[in-house]
Amino acid sequence: MRPYLREKTSFGFADVPEATCYEAGYLVTKNAGWRSIRPVIDAQRCVGCYQCYLYCPDGVIRIEDGKAVVDLDFCKGCGICQKTCRIGAIEMEAERK
């Protein structure tokens, strides 16, 4: 039995959506201070691949000058961005009080 292989399709950055899958304004109040870890992006390693931007469940990541930037006012600290970053440019660090 041969494995099923999908056709290879290529896409460019023009095919990447301009916004995340959640509507803007979904988060209207700032983080109340319950977050225990937060993402820290190494701008030197970030290649602007849009993976963290696309997978962020709250839409708090944006791309500026080809690098990812996190809005920590609304970030929950879930760590999905770190898990989707293939090059390891995002690390989770303990929240400072």
HUBELKA-V670707 format. One record per backbone hydrogen bond with DSSP energy under -1.0 kcal/mol. NH is the residue of the N-H (numbers start at 0). CO is the residue of the C=O. Records with the same first field share a line. If there is no record, write none. Layout:
NH: CO  CO
This chain:
14: 11
25: 22
30: 72
37: 92
39: 90
41: 88
45: 41
53: 49
54: 50
55: 51
61: 68
63: 66
66: 63
68: 61
70: 59
71: 69
73: 70
82: 78
83: 79
84: 80
90: 39
92: 37
94: 35
